[in-house]
Amino acid sequence: MKIKILFLVVLSFISSSVFAQKRAFTIADLYKIKNVGSPVLSPDGKKIVYTVSTSDMEKGKTNTDIYIMNADGTENKGFATDEKSEFNPFWDNKGEGVYYLSSKEGSVQLYYQPVSGGSAKKLTDFYGGISDPVLSPDGKMIAFTSSVFPECGADQECNKENTEAMEKGPIQAHMADALLFRHWTEYSDGKFTHIILFNLDKENYTDVTPGSWESPTFQLGGGIGFNFSPDSKELCFMSKRVKDPASSTNSDLWLVPLTGGEAKNITSENKSWDGNPIYSPDGRYIAYRKQVIPNYESDRFRIAIYDRQSGKSRIVTEKFDNWVDDFAWADNSKDIYFTGEVKGYTPLYRVNIESGKIDKVTADESVSSFGLSPQVKFIVYNKRTVEKPGELYSLDMASKEVKELTFANKDFLDEVDVRPAEQMWVKGADGKDVHVFIVKPHDFDPKKKYPLILNVHGGPQSQWMDAFRGDWQVYPGAGYVVAFANPHGSTGYGQEYTHAISGDYGGKVFQDLMKVTDALEKLPYVDKDRMGAMGWSYGGYMMDWFEGHTKRFKCIASMMGLFDLKSFYGTTEELWFPEYDQKGQPWNSKMYEKWDPSAYVKNFATPALIITGERDYRVSYTQSLEFFTSLQKLGIDSRLIVFKNDGHWPNNVKSMPLYYNAHLDWFHKYLGGDPAPYDMTLMIRNRAFSK
């Protein structure tokens, strides 16, 4: 017994010594991390291709390469690793080679490379580039998306002439006769996304979704909006074909025969969102994600199946009271595997379409993507935790053994202190429990008191997860305690909790966050006199709301925030969003005044850092200008940063280093953490770093 105790003491000492030797996480470290992409299994399940992305902060560049390995993780090696990025890999039907996208010869095009060796072959040369390629089951066609002029379709010369005329003409202007003329960061200028069919033998292109419609419908965060039938004779795609696309979420599923013919709407009875179709392997069903409340973009995402024999649809995950994210059919055509957002995680689940039974497949983990082997003998998936960037893992379905397959960041993690998160629950508004993640600073000493930053998430219907993020590490590395709460409106805690924020922007969420702050300031290691707050998008709105409703924070940082709800409505593009959450338009709903931060300017007192993007069409940068103007006229210390070329999300490698540095500079000024590592003036004027 004494020997065992001595061994444990020695082991604890060694572990503490090794941990203590790790250095603090810095902004530069964020760009040393290798980002591992989604696993793609070969048809026989014996090999996996995946991507690894690396960044160069000094040069402002990111590169993605493709790797290949055996399904057990052995013989892991580079497959397509040119200087230009290679991404979006997928196998041919025989598992003999891999298709992928690359811009190494200009615009993004499709390439093919055999596994046995040999150079890559460029297959497409479509003007303007391609996205989201999908191989037909018979291996003869590739469908992809591209932005085209409706009158041109797949006619490349026509698209080229029209584009060059607009870009090089003497008059540079945008013109619109209807709403949704711009989206996120781009003006449409008469172009629409269409699905183009590329015949691999004939090497010709066909526009299979003609007309002035987005086909497939735009999806934030990506996702395939179309798929082939198993016999390769039909394509199912999602498209929103309504009179007022700016105020409607009514995307439908359409079937188009590839031998010619008109597209048929198969979900017309549902006036809400239908998308992401995937045919069952036996061809009888089409599974898809579905919402049921019209024009509510944050309604619960369910899995539904369309029976191709009866022409009827039914929901198969109604018992699952949270959002469904990615999903895939098992090859038995009876089970569907999916990830779902639940209490700060996205575990993998399985639903049987006949019984409706739902089983949890993985533990509480943040699974970002997955692939199923034949007969689902094992599942390969990418997961991450707060203290560990994403890596690939394999789950043996018989033994339930989990094996890590990639170790892209092992050396980095051995050197740098990447902090884990602790969790607590706080009683919030209406007696509901609010989930909070807390990351303690580097070299944490429980006897000391540290400054704290409360980070409010955007969406607002989303969730903080136990998953690696830059801001969960940069600030603790600089000496801050960082807290992330999931208040009312967050996903993962039942749809009632998610829906509670609609019509109540500054209500229960604000109460939740104040109660969370009460709990945080009572922690023995938190200095309640040195607390700050930050938020992005809706989180930015909450910072603006904080300005008029609390003085407990020494400083705040508002990014891409909503300041004047009336003017926000007039400048945003997706009108269904404010129309549902604010219960109408500004002229017929009092919500725009009730929850308007700009109505409380007289109460403003807190120093504020404000960051926005000039090409943000979701939340116009003018919202931040209005906020900054108000603070300046009141004599309140404030700083404005406008990224000239960015939208709602600044470029990760070109702009985010300044973003993080600006925060550290601001928080250091008011909260006393470590100073910012780079000179702000040099970063902006010289686009270089001082260290």
Order of alpha helices (4+ residues) and beta strands (2+ residues): alpha-beta-alpha-beta-beta-beta-beta-beta-beta-beta-beta-beta-beta-beta-alpha-beta-beta-beta-beta-beta-beta-beta-beta-beta-beta-beta-beta-beta-beta-beta-beta-beta-beta-beta-beta-alpha-beta-beta-beta-beta-alpha-beta-alpha-alpha-beta-alpha-beta-alpha-alpha-alpha-beta-alpha-beta-alpha-alpha
